[in-house]
Amino acid sequence: MKTSRSGMTLFELLVVMTIVGVVYSIGIFTLKKEKSTASRITLLSLKSSLTSLSQSSKVRLVCDLSCKECRVWSADETPLATIHLQFEGAIERYGFDRFGELKKYGKMITKTEGSLHQKCFEYTLYPDGSTSPLLLKNQERFYLYSPLGGDKPYITKSEEALKEFIFNQSRYPMRSDDYYAGE
């Protein structure tokens, strides 16, 4: 005579819990990935967006030739997110030559995933909160992201104001420090 048993054994319960856990973690990872790849940012929120993606390690933002789609890479060259930049017109990369003159730069060559690619610009956020210097121009406005700057870039339409800001920042990088309180 056969006896019917009711309920589950401990082993069957563990197998079901493991399957549910795996399915849950795959779903959460997919949702987080979609959330980070669907982000749209402006030139004003570039640094704060990178700060939110950083897990206390170096992250690198590399934008394609159109400057519209950017990829965020971790220090070990794994992709973290895709970010879409929102802006009107075109973005141009600028810099200063060794004589202190403002100069328009062309596209840059960067190494990602072990190969060289032509890109619009690259921007790096370091673990201590400092960044690589970056100077962009969009619709007659210059956006300066300085290594010791805050979350927002310095924005100006004047080349002279830009030069003065960079000169003052190089002379007094920690202007809010008590050392300069007497000036």
VENFEN-V891875 format. One record per residue. N is the residue number from 0. RES is the residue in one letter. OMEGA is omega in whole degrees, 0 to 359 (none if undefined). NEAR is the number of other C-alpha atoms within 12 Angstrom. Layout:
# VENFEN-V891875
N/RES/OMEGA/NEAR
N/RES/OMEGA/NEAR
This chain:
# VENFEN-V891875
0/M/181/3
1/K/176/4
2/T/178/5
3/S/179/6
4/R/178/7
5/S/179/6
6/G/182/9
7/M/175/11
8/T/180/11
9/L/180/10
10/F/179/11
11/E/178/12
12/L/178/13
13/L/179/13
14/V/179/14
15/V/180/15
16/M/178/14
17/T/179/14
18/I/179/14
19/V/179/14
20/G/179/14
21/V/180/14
22/V/179/14
23/Y/182/14
24/S/176/14
25/I/179/14
26/G/180/14
27/I/180/14
28/F/179/14
29/T/179/14
30/L/179/14
31/K/180/17
32/K/178/19
33/E/180/16
34/K/182/17
35/S/181/26
36/T/182/23
37/A/185/18
38/S/176/26
39/R/182/23
40/I/176/23
41/T/178/25
42/L/180/35
43/L/185/26
44/S/183/25
45/L/183/38
46/K/181/38
47/S/177/23
48/S/178/30
49/L/179/40
50/T/180/28
51/S/179/21
52/L/184/33
53/S/174/28
54/Q/182/18
55/S/173/17
56/S/181/23
57/K/174/28
58/V/183/36
59/R/176/39
60/L/180/43
61/V/183/41
62/C/181/34
63/D/185/27
64/L/180/23
65/S/183/21
66/C/182/33
67/K/183/26
68/E/183/28
69/C/176/36
70/R/178/37
71/V/182/38
72/W/176/31
73/S/181/27
74/A/180/22
75/D/175/15
76/E/172/21
77/T/181/18
78/P/179/24
79/L/184/30
80/A/171/32
81/T/182/30
82/I/177/35
83/H/179/28
84/L/177/30
85/Q/177/22
86/F/177/22
87/E/177/15
88/G/182/15
89/A/175/19
90/I/176/32
91/E/180/28
92/R/181/32
93/Y/175/29
94/G/178/29
95/F/177/22
96/D/185/12
97/R/178/8
98/F/179/9
99/G/180/15
100/E/179/15
101/L/186/23
102/K/177/19
103/K/178/18
104/Y/175/21
105/G/178/17
106/K/184/22
107/M/175/23
108/I/180/19
109/T/181/22
110/K/174/17
111/T/181/25
112/E/175/16
113/G/178/10
114/S/182/10
115/L/180/11
116/H/175/19
117/Q/185/20
118/K/178/28
119/C/177/31
120/F/179/37
121/E/182/36
122/Y/185/36
123/T/175/33
124/L/182/39
125/Y/183/26
126/P/181/20
127/D/179/17
128/G/177/25
129/S/183/26
130/T/171/30
131/S/179/25
132/P/180/27
133/L/179/34
134/L/181/36
135/L/175/40
136/K/178/35
137/N/179/25
138/Q/176/16
139/E/178/17
140/R/174/28
141/F/176/32
142/Y/182/36
143/L/174/40
144/Y/184/38
145/S/183/32
146/P/182/28
147/L/182/28
148/G/179/29
149/G/180/22
150/D/181/24
151/K/177/21
152/P/171/30
153/Y/184/32
154/I/177/26
155/T/174/23
156/K/186/18
157/S/176/17
158/E/180/25
159/E/178/15
160/A/178/19
161/L/178/31
162/K/180/26
163/E/179/17
164/F/180/26
165/I/179/31
166/F/180/16
167/N/180/14
168/Q/178/21
169/S/177/16
170/R/184/12
171/Y/185/19
172/P/181/19
173/M/186/17
174/R/181/18
175/S/180/15
176/D/180/11
177/D/181/10
178/Y/184/11
179/Y/184/12
180/A/182/10
181/G/183/8
182/E/none/9
